[in-house]
């Protein structure tokens, strides 16, 4: 049985989406590690409250990545 062009295109699109989802999962791991490190540094007194911009950016990126999952 020969696959139609539509089936081949659908398989390709599914493979691309799977790759994107895997990448997002990896990016979220990196972001979560960054947030955990920031919180630890803050708790250890290495970061002052006026330096929250990095944490804000990490949280915003994490939320952005999660939005695409719904």
C-alpha positions in Angstrom: 0.0 0.0 0.0 1.4 3.3 -1.0 1.3 6.4 1.2 -0.3 9.5 -0.2 1.4 12.8 -0.1 -1.0 13.9 2.5 0.0 11.1 4.8 3.7 11.8 4.3 3.1 15.5 5.0 1.2 14.6 8.2 3.9 12.3 9.4 6.5 15.0 8.8 4.4 17.6 10.7 4.0 15.2 13.6 7.8 14.6 13.7 8.5 18.3 13.7 6.0 18.9 16.5 7.5 16.1 18.5 10.9 17.7 18.1 9.6 21.1 19.2 7.9 19.6 22.3 11.1 17.8 23.3 13.1 21.0 22.9 10.6 23.0 25.0 10.8 20.3 27.7 14.6 20.7 27.8 14.4 24.5 27.8 12.0 24.3 30.8 14.5 22.1 32.7 17.2 24.7 32.1 14.8 27.5 33.2 13.7 25.7 36.3 17.4 25.1 37.2 18.1 28.8 36.7 15.2 29.8 38.9 16.3 27.3 41.7 19.8 28.7 41.5 18.5 32.3 41.7 16.4 31.5 44.7 19.3 29.7 46.4 21.6 32.7 45.8 18.9 35.0 47.1 18.5 33.0 50.2 22.3 32.9 50.7 22.4 36.7 50.5 24.3 36.8 47.2 21.5 38.6 45.4 19.8 41.8 46.6 16.1 42.4 46.1 16.8 45.1 43.6 18.3 42.5 41.2 15.1 40.6 40.5 15.0 41.3 36.7 16.8 38.0 35.9 14.3 36.0 37.9 11.4 37.8 36.3 12.8 37.0 32.8 13.2 33.3 33.8 9.6 33.1 35.1 8.2 34.9 32.1 10.0 32.5 29.7 8.8 29.5 31.7 5.2 30.8 31.6 5.5 31.5 27.8 6.7 27.9 27.2 3.8 26.5 29.3 1.2 28.5 27.4 1.9 26.6 24.2 1.1 23.4 26.0 -2.6 24.2 26.3 
